[in-house]
Amino acid sequence: MERALYGPGGFFVSGAGPAAHFRTSVHASPLFASALFRLLSQVDVALGHPARLDLMDVGAGRGELLSALAGHAGRSSLADRLRLTAVERAGRPADLPEEIDWVGSVPSGITGLLLATEWLDNVPLDVAVWAEDGWRYVLVDPTTGEESIGDEVRGDDADWLTTWWSAPAAGTRAEIGRTRDQAWADAVGRIDRGGALAVDYGHLRGDRPVDGSLTGYRGGRQVGPVPDGSCDVTAHVAMDSVASAGERVARCAYTLISQREGLRALGADGGRPPLSLAASDPAGYVRALAAASAVAELTDPAGLGGHWWLLQPVGVALGPLMAR
């Protein structure tokens, strides 16, 4: 999975980038960036308007989200204090605004907000299957995707499955999320003060998928997860495990809610405009209707609305930022 996604010629380091293959909340509507900018503004208030406010996007793709947020910042009081940084293993896009820094790993000393939208689902992991003698690793032919059963799962991976996966039955598959926990904990640990927001497809211990969730995407379609570099290879995130790992580092309680709840708390309610507006302001009615339609897509539980939002404060009290 590591080689297929990030090795030479890997899916995320070559080609046109993720937007050419699948639709994320970032690509679906500018309302997503607007909501996150409101979150950034609230973090800025909680921090007391620091002289430098960091906005970090981990797994930045081709910089689409930060470019949109840069546009919002340019029309706000944050413009002179905001430092925008994309964290991505692909090369810097030629058309990226010059005010956005481009780095290969999360730097230390962050004061502000770290975003990770659909990043953790692409942090490489191992897959296990429950056999007669316990958990065993699933092996895969990287050119064909053909699977076979490997060695017994032991050590830290076995401990993680015992703690975080549902009670197994014959044939149960599990994605061992220990690497995602480590990645999130490391990112949170790079923040001095502020917060981190992960937005991703995921599940909780009481509702793990018995067949696992490993799959692939290419050209806008779901395909087999063949790790040959030609497609995205992804698996949903064990959000409760990741949240616990971040909390241990930050020593602050986290918030874990649905994307629908998060967007509504940040002002994107998706309500249809009143018909009376069509008569008094036809153009305004059309704009409001389009906005409501975009919010509906972002909050649809069968699609992008199926995302979880994990907000981890670090060293500040963010208050009822995204209360239910």
Number of C-alpha atoms within 10 A of each C-alpha: 22 14 15 22 25 19 15 12 15 21 24 26 20 18 12 12 14 22 15 11 16 15 12 16 23 18 13 14 16 16 19 21 22 19 19 19 19 14 20 24 20 17 24 22 12 17 19 10 15 14 11 15 24 22 24 25 25 25 24 23 26 22 22 16 21 24 19 16 20 23 14 16 19 12 9 11 10 19 14 12 14 20 18 20 22 27 22 21 20 21 14 18 11 8 8 15 13 10 12 18 14 21 16 14 13 22 13 13 12 22 25 27 25 26 25 21 23 23 21 28 21 20 23 22 16 15 20 26 25 19 17 10 7 15 26 21 23 20 16 18 12 16 10 12 14 11 12 10 14 14 11 17 19 14 8 11 18 17 13 15 21 12 12 18 23 17 13 17 13 12 14 17 25 27 25 23 27 22 16 23 23 15 17 23 20 16 22 28 18 18 24 16 20 25 26 24 22 24 23 26 23 21 19 15 15 10 11 21 18 17 12 16 17 16 16 18 19 18 13 12 10 14 14 15 24 23 23 20 24 19 25 28 26 22 24 22 27 26 25 17 21 22 21 16 20 29 19 13 17 22 12 15 16 19 17 22 17 19 24 23 19 26 24 16 17 18 12 22 17 21 13 14 17 11 10 10 14 15 11 10 10 13 12 14 19 14 12 19 18 15 20 19 16 19 24 19 17 26 25 14 14 9 13 20 22 18 26 22 25 24 24 26 26 27 16 15 15 19 10 9 15 18 11 12
